[in-house]
Amino acid sequence: MTFNPTTYYVWLGASCDYAHKERVSSGAYRAELGGKVIDSFICTDDHTTEFRMLLTAMIHAMETLPEFSDIVFITNVAYLQNFNREPTSDTANADLISRCRELIPRHTSVSVKIVPYHKYPILSELHQQTHQAMEDYRKRRA
């Protein structure tokens, strides 16, 4: 993959604990510009899904990164390709997708690139970070 030095590359990862009744989920990103990490973010909540946490992380990045940026979200989660589609009454996470759509015009370009999970170690690192965030969240709530 070729990286443009003036584009923000935002790596996205998430975890969801379907085995527990509180169903804790976590999402994270690591934003890079010119090959350097310039921002990171982790969000965690219970009674939700990893998809909601990924969309929440995307929203945070679009709100945080400078206006008129070129942003490429990189993930292995194909679901995120829906971030810019007009939600319908049947759309899951319509509220978050609508917020993404509101933020897109703030930037020059925003896109999602789907990549193989095992090809990019950063995706595994983000998964581990979100898993740890879920564990920490559960401990704080206990």
Residue, then its C-alpha position, 0 to 999 in steps of 0.5 A: m500500500t502506498f502512503n501519501p505523506t499529506t494524508y491522515y491514515v487512521w487505523l481502526g480496530a475493535s473487540c466485543d465480548y459476546a460471552h458476558k451478559e454486559r457485552v462490553s465492546s471497545g473501539a480504537y484508532r491510531a492516526e498517522l501522518g507522514g509515518k508518525v503517530i499523531d493521535s490515538f483514541i480508545c472508547t469502551d461501553d457496555h451493552t453495545t457492539e464493536f461496530r458502534m465502537l468503531l463508528t464512534a472512533m471514526i467520528h472522534a477522528m473526523e471531529t479531532l483531525p484538522e478541517f480539510s484533511d484527507i483521511v483514509f480509515i484502514t480496517n479489516v471490518a467491511y461493515l465500515q464501508n457503510f459509513n457514508r451511505e444514507p441510512t434507512s429505517d432498517t439501518a443498524n447504527a443509523d445515528l452514528i452513520s448519520r453523524c459520520r455523514e455530517l462530518i464528511p464535508r468538514h474534510t477534503s476527502v474521507s474513505v475506508k480501505i479494507v485490508p487483510y487483518h494478518k498483513y498489518p500488525i497494527l490491526s492486531e495491536l489495536h485489537q489487543q489494546t481494545h481487549q485490554a480496555m474492555e478488561d479494565y472497564r469491567k474491573r472499574r465497574a465491578 
